[in-house]
Amino acid sequence: MDLLWALSVSMMTACVAIPMDAAAGSHSLFTCEPITLRMCQGLTYNSTFMPNILNHYDQQTAALAMEPFHPMVNLQCSPDLRTFLCAIYAPVCTEYGHMTLPCRRLCLQAKSDCYKLMDVFGVSWPQEMDCNRFPDCGEPYPRLVDLLPSSETTESPVSVQRDYGFWCPRELKIDPELGYSFMGVRDCSPPCPNMYFTREELTFARYFIGVVSIVCLSATLFTFLTFLIDVSRFRYPERPIIFYAVCYMMVSLVFFLGFLLEDKVSCNAASPGRFRAATVTQGSHNKACTLLFMVLYFFTMAGSVWWVILTITWFLAAVPKWGSEAIEKKALLFHACAWGVPGVLTVSLLAMNKIEGDGVSGVCFVGLYNLTALRWFLLAPLGLDVVVGVALLLAGIAALNRVRMEIPLEKENQEKLVKFMIRIAVFSALYLVPLLAVLGCYLYENSYRAVWETTWVQEKCRDYHIPCPYQVTRTSRPDLVLFLIKYLMMLIVGIPSVFWVGSKKTCFEWAGFFHGKRRKDAMVNESRQVLQEPDFAQLLLRDPNTPIVRKSRVLLKNTETRSELNDSKWRPRISRSPHYDPHRGRKHAGGTEVRSLHPPPRTRTTWGLNLTPGPTRHPADRRLHIAPFPLI
């Protein structure tokens, strides 16, 4: 009964196998491996390949399927049974891509010798081993024609009849504890430095990225140093430009380090003794790769968030007319969003072990081979930043244009407003165009990555001895120009910050810095003590009965105001009016009116423009005066 149960299991296993005539042509070149099946030791050949013609994908599965035949082999019902079973479950491995099947005579001999024993136990010969499916020949297995090169045989190699998916080559296998994956296969990693481009193309791309990173690093560093020379010059709503420049300064620094390191960090070294080729670094086990990824991804996301915050501050200044001080009160919230959101995304990627080395640039990033990470951690956040930022930007520009159209302005002030609007539009375009180009490259990669990988497998399957793709209808290789554009736009997106700080005032500040004449910061006056101590010599000569006089800050400011009144800039403006207006001043005889000697208050509104309200006139003749004040 044990033999009957064993044969039944064998037939059930064979029932799930593919038909013999279909399996005969279902393989291309696979990796040859030593035979480990106990029944097939000591044959005329010692190497096989998987999957076999019964669709067993490894020798362990084949050994379980052969186990029911062990009693029949041990009983030696036929001297050909063992050879025939091994030809089915562990066929000989050849290097020439054609399938080897046992002859029909060998099958008939084994079946006739063991038929009586099987009949005793009520077991029939498995249908998948029908002898009519084998070639009509009488040679022992393996046949001589199977061992000859394909050029010396009249039979053509059998084409692939089924898609077996991607099989990781032995050269690209990785230790299981590292958690690598490639094309959906675990413990596998892409070849390094890159699976699509030649060494010459990679060398050109690396030098190109290095030069662009140096240019971007210089531009963003100049912006940051200009801010340090005069911190009070860059207030809200322009302040996010500085943090935006700092983020892309760090991004360009990481790419420059990748240029210097080449593929020392992004690739695992080859191990010829273990038949391991150089592979792409994945996960967080490589500390240098992890550090480069954290800095690059964190500041890339933070730079995009700071641009959104910049559009928010511009919107608050243009639409609800918030002043600089009111916007600055929200600075803590801005910093929490700008650094918190990228931090959460970075920690999430570290937890999911989605770090991947970039063989082109030499850095480590995300979404280079994993499409899911590309969609959720690059396309989604960057696309959201673009949508929100553009919406706020258009709302702010529309509000400024409404001011220009509805409120009568002097010609000089109207030109300044138009110039400022053009400046905002150009700055935004210099940021949005590169960012949209990067998003376009990511979308293109997301659409064609599967085609690129299938093409690569088709080209390398015979070199790696893995199954070739089945019925490939579309092939394509990535263009190096696409990758160069992506890296160029990732770096050049930080350069617009120079456009904003570049002005004559910046040149004067740098000239003064190099000549040792730094402008006294206006914020120093605010940090002085409230009460001013009298001179020490006067304390010694004073009358003991005279109290000490302490000047308050208000008194000092009034004194400074009176000194300013002596200047011709603040002389009284006298006009004649036949009517009396209590808001315009006191009316004297002859219609002479003396206005207030104090200058009108200046309010910082509307994106850095200093708007000074003019004198109150007839409602039909109101004008909005824009004081000449530098934008930054």
Secondary structure, DSSP 8 states (H G I E B T S, - for coil): -HHHHHHHHHHHHHHTS--HHHHTT-------EE---GGGTTSS--EE-SS-TT---SHHHHHHHHGGGHHHHHTTS-TTHHHHHHHHHS-B--SSS------HHHHHHHHHHHHHHHHHTT----GGG-GGGS-S----SS-HHHHS-GGG-SS------S-------GGGB--GGG--EETTEETB--BSS-SSS-HHHHHHHHHHHHHHHHHHHHHHHHHHHHHHH-GGGS-TTTTHHHHHHHHHHHHHHHHHHHHHHTTTTTEE--BGGGTB--EE-BSSSSHHHHHHHHHHHHHHHHHHHHHHHHHHHHHHHHSS---HHHHHTTHHHHHHHHHHHHHHHHHHHHHHT--EE-TTTS-EESSSS-HHHHIIIIIHHHHHHHHHHHHHHHHHHHHHHHHHHHS-B-HHHHHHHHHHHHHHHHHHHHHHHHHHHHHHHHHHHHHHHHHHHHHHHHHHHHHHT----SS--------HHHHHHHHHHHHHTTTHHHHHH-SHHHHHHHHHHHTT-----THHHHTS-SSB---HHHHHHS-TTS----B-HHHHHHHHHHHHHTSGGG---EEE-SS--TTT-EE-GGGEEE--SS----EEETTTEEEEE-----GGG--EEE------
